[in-house]
Amino acid sequence: MTDIVRILIIIILIYYLVKGLLYLLFWQAALRTEARGMEIKRKRMEARERIKQRRAREKNQDE
């Protein structure tokens, strides 16, 4: 009886260890994805700002 209990406890501990590691990996992946998304968003905003500035300069030169 005690052998079965020990085996069950070990199995449960291994389950929670694996579950915790998976959550940690998913959390890290989510953070990386969010950081990449923010970087892409920042680059797009900078590109839009450069285009606006270029158009404003061209408009001023035409006048």
Secondary structure by P-SEA (a helix, b strand, c coil): caaaaaaaaaaaaaaaaaaaaaaaaaaaaaaaaaaaaaaaaaaaaaaaaaaaaaaaaaaaaac
